[in-house]
Structures are given as C-alpha cells and as structure tokens.
C-alpha cells in the first residue's frame, strides 16, 4: 500500500488519541518508520500490523478500528488527497456511488503502482444499491462499511452499509447493501 494509507492511520490515531499512543502502536507493531512517504509503496503487512496493534493498544475490536478508519479516510485523507476527484465523481451520494467503479481508475493516474479494489454497483434504486467489492486484500470489509458511512457524512446523506456476502466465507467477493436516508427502525 502507498504510504498515504499508513499516514492516514497515523493521523486518525494521533487526532483521537495523541502522539504517545501512536508511538506505542508503532512499537507494538514493530514498525520503525519515522515518516511514511505518501507516494512510496510499503508492504501491506505494515498496515495490517499497525491496525492490529491499534486494536490491542486501544482495546477495540479490529473491525471497529477499520470502520473508523474508513470514515476517516473519506472525511480527511480523501478530502485532502483526492478532493478534486471526489467532487468530480458526484454532487450527491447516489451520483457518487454510481460513479464509484470508475473512481479508482482515475486514482491510478496519480499512483501508478496502486493495486486498488474494484467496485461494482447493482440493484440501484432511488435510496439503495448493492455494492460489490473485489480485492486481493483480506479482512477489509469493515473498512468498506466505514467508507460508506464517511461518504454519507460527506454528502450530508446518512448512509448504512450491511455486508450480505463475505469473501472470507467462501464467496469470490464481498457484497454490501448500501442504503441512504434510511427510515428509522
């Protein structure tokens, strides 16, 4: 993964828990990188170790860390790093979601070594869709849930994502039902 991913993990932790906690997480993860370079490629293993260590240090389930990171990615990292691309992808959440499959194609122009996931939207209605998530990386479904929640906040359109198919349970990809402006239960 590119360094901007690890920098975003650092930013999320430091923003909510402080620099000392970040240093504790890095030490527990065995990561001795002082500064992650945004455009430099790092092994995925570093990111996974940082997330696992954050879970241990913060005493939070890994899934909760990843959901929070997904929201943080959209609201902070994405807004800062991809602001123009995000705005060009849609003015509303439904428009952005319809354009999401092409978003990473544009991002690879900025980061040519990027190995992005692939998204596909089906069963599109006025208030929902099914989001198909294809990735060679394991365990990131909670991150996708956080991304959807962050996009909902970004567009002032509350969004809920519920995983309905799980690659880790035998499927060839993950599938999420994403609904916006959901009716209260």
Secondary structure, DSSP 8 states (H G I E B T S, - for coil): -BHHHHHHHHHHHHHHH-HHHHHHHHHHHT---SS--TTSB--HHHHHHHHHHHHHHHT--HHHHHHHHHHHIIIIIIHHHSHHHHHHT-SSHHHHHHHHHHHHHHHHHH-TT----EEEEES--SSEEEEEEE-SSSS-HHHHHHHHHHHHHHTT--EEEEEEE-GGGT-SSEEEEEEES----
